[in-house]
Amino acid sequence: MALMWTQNLAVGVDLIDQQHKTWFEKADQLFEAGKQGKTSEYIMKMFDFLDDYTKTHFRDEEKYMLSINYPEYNTQKQLHTAFIAKLAELRKEYESSGTKISAVINSNQFILDWLVNHISKQDKKIGEFAKTLNA
């Protein structure tokens, strides 16, 4: 189930790429915590960390997009807002599920699928745009 960051997900902007790597590591830790039967308190701390880290990453990425006048900023902002809302929904689902492993697996799968899809289809365009500025 674990999916790690690989070089083919590189955007070409160091800060963004480093944060994406950390994001994958933490999503994997959430999955492992559920798989290993960690306490619900521990898993809730993982959800809290992912929520905080996601907001920090999106803020940094959005600041970068604004700094280069990225033309698809508004689209990215909307996608980020929707992901934050979904992450909150997944956290609530875990809480109300009676802390079942299936809720952790579903959360992990959604997070990893979204990350791969978003990085591949959206964030890579930021790197491509940034390269045109340096040409």
Secondary structure, 3 states (H helix, E strand, C coil): CCCCCCHHHCCCCHHHHHHHHHHHHHHHHHHHHHHCCCCHHHHHHHHHHHHHHHHHHHHHHHHHHHHCCCCCHHHHHHHHHHHHHHHHHHHHHHHHCCCCHHHHHHHHHHHHHHHHHHHHHHHHHHHHHHHHHHC
